[in-house]
């Protein structure tokens, strides 16, 4: 085998060795089994401008993260915003990610919901995250419904809460994740998926592996040439 061919074979083997270190995972799954219809829901918007959040904790870092919520509306496509933060309440900092002017799919009944992608291709480290949805529709009667989940199929530390503009919770309409949230006994349907790369060795490790492999091939090549 020629030296160039030996290098090609080694490079291919190194790529094959690296590939298993990355894998796609479901980080959170609270979606009902009957995602198309049925079940209960919590209002977002309406006369009291209610805002909802769900949170989870992940122990690993992920890339290519996608976040989907199960929402619906009986009015045609009302708009809402979504926020992802690592803390909530009046002392919380800026949102990590913001998605604006998302349309909730209009349905013919208040009990039908559709998975809507809120965020995609995010990079999230280990920690706790809060997903907040807030209606920005100018008509307060065009409220959005966020479907309740039947069970927490996948996820750690999954919790939820809500805030109202009047009475039982202080709502910050400018930065809704800074509202005074009240705890809720119901979980809301959402999913989080991503690719974990936590087990991938450092680039310096790969470099040493590559140099070591090439060194061995050069040594074997020289021995072969000396024997000819």
N, C-alpha and C positions, 0 to 999 in steps of 0.2 A: 504493500500500500504506500502511495506517495505521501510526502509530508503534508501537502495541501489537503489531501483527502482525510488524513488523520485529524487535522484541525477542524475540518467541517463536521466530522463525526463527533468530535468532542463538544463542539458548540451546540450541536443538536441535542446531545445527551444532557448538557447543562440546562438548556431551555426546558427539556422534559422534566428535569429534576425540580426546577423552580415552579412550574405550573401548578402542582398540587397544593402549594402554600396559599393560594387564593381560592375562595369559594363563596358562592352566593347564599345568603341566609335570609330567613324571615325573622326580623328583629322583634316585631310586634304584630299580633293578629287578634283583633277584637271584632272582626266582622261577623255578623250573623250568618248562619248557613243559608237562610232564605234572603239573599242580598237584594233580590228584585222587588219584594213586597212583604207586607206584614210587619208586625213588631211595633214597638213604641218608639217615640222620638222626643228630643228636647228642642225647644224653640231657640232660634238665634234671631235677634232683632225683635220686631213687634213693638207694641206701645211702650214697653219698659226697656227696650234696647238691650235685651239680654245677650250676654256673651258667654261662650262655653270654652272650656279647655280640657285637654287630656294630657297626661304626662307618663313618661316611662323612664326606666334606668337601663343603660346598656354598659356592659363590662368591657367591651372591646371597641376598637376604632373601626369605622366602616367608610368605604368610598362608594360612589354611585348610589347614594341613598335616595329612595323614592318614598314619599308619604302620600297616602290616599285616605280620604274620609268618605263615609257613606252618607250622602246628603240628598235632599229633595226639596221641592217647593210646589205649592198648588197654584202659584202665579208664574207667569212666563219668565224664566231666567233672571231672578233677582240677583244683584251683585253682592259679593262679600269679599273680605280680605282674610288672609291667613298669616299667622305669625309663628315663628319658631324661636324660642328663647331658652336660656338655661336657668332662668329664675323668673318668678312672678311677684306681684305686689308692688306697693308704692316705691320701694327702694330698688326695684329691678333696673338693670341697665338697658341699653338698646337691644332690640330684637336681633338675633343672629341672622335670620332670613325673613323677608317679607314678600308675600305674593298678593297683588292687588287686582281688583276688578275681575274676580273669578265668578262665573255664572253657575248658579245652582240649577240643575236640570229641572225644568217644569214637568209636572206629572198631573195625572187626572185624579189623584187622591193623595191625602196627607200621609198615607202609610206606605208609599212607594219611594224607594231610594236608589241612587245610582252611585257607584264608586267614582269619585272625582279626584284626579291627581292634583295635589296642592303644591308639592315640591318634587324636584327630580335632580339627580346627579349632584347631591350634596356630599360633603365630607364631614363626618361627625366623629369626634373622639369619644372615649369612654366618659360617662357622666349621665346626668339627669336632664331631660329635655321636656319642654312644655309646648304643646300645639294649641294655639288659640284661634278661634274663628269668630269673626265679628261682621255683622251685616252692615253694609253701606248703602242699602237701597233707600232712596229718598222717601218712599211711601212706607210708613211704619207697619202697615197691615200686610206688606209683602214679606212676611217672616219666612225664614229658612228652617228646615227641620234636619237635625243631626240624629241619625238612627241610633238607638241603644244597641249594644252588643249583647249577645246571649251569654257568652263566656269569654274569658281571656284564654285563648288557645295557646298563644305564645307571648311572652313578655314578662319582664320583671318590674315590680314596683309600679304597676299601672294604676293610676288614680285619675280622678276628674273633679271638676268644680264649675261653678257658675257665678255670675255677678249681674245685678240689675241696676238700672239707673235710679230706681227709687225704692226705699223701704229696707230691703234685706241685703243689700250689697252696694258698694260704691263703684261705679263704672267710670273708667277713664276712656272717653271716646277718642282721644287723640292717640293714646298708647294703651290699647285694651289689655295687654298682658300685664299692665301695672294696676289693674283693677283690684278691688278687695274681694277675692273669690271666697265663696262658701263651698264647703265640701259637698259632694254628691255621692249617693250610694249606687248610682247607675254608671256603668261604663258606656262609652259611645263608640260606635263602629269605626275603626280606622286600622290601617296596616302600615308597617314600615319595613322596607326591605333594603338590603345593601350587601356589599361584598367586603368580607373581612380580610385584612392583610396583616393582621397582628403577628402571624407566625413567620412572615417572610424575613429571612436573615438580612442584616445590614449590607448595604452596597459594598463596603470594604471586605465583607466576608466572601461575597461573590467574586470580587477582584482577586483575592488570595486563592480561591478555588481555581479560577481561570489560569492564573500565573503558574500555580503548582501543576495543573494538568498539562499546560503547554511545555513546562520544563521537563516533565517526565517524557513527553513525546519527543522532544529534541534529543534527550539522552538516549532514548531507544533508537532514534533515527541514526545518531552518530555511531552507536554500537553496530548497527546493521551495515552502515557504510564501511566501517573498519573491518568488518568480517568478509567483505566482498573481495 
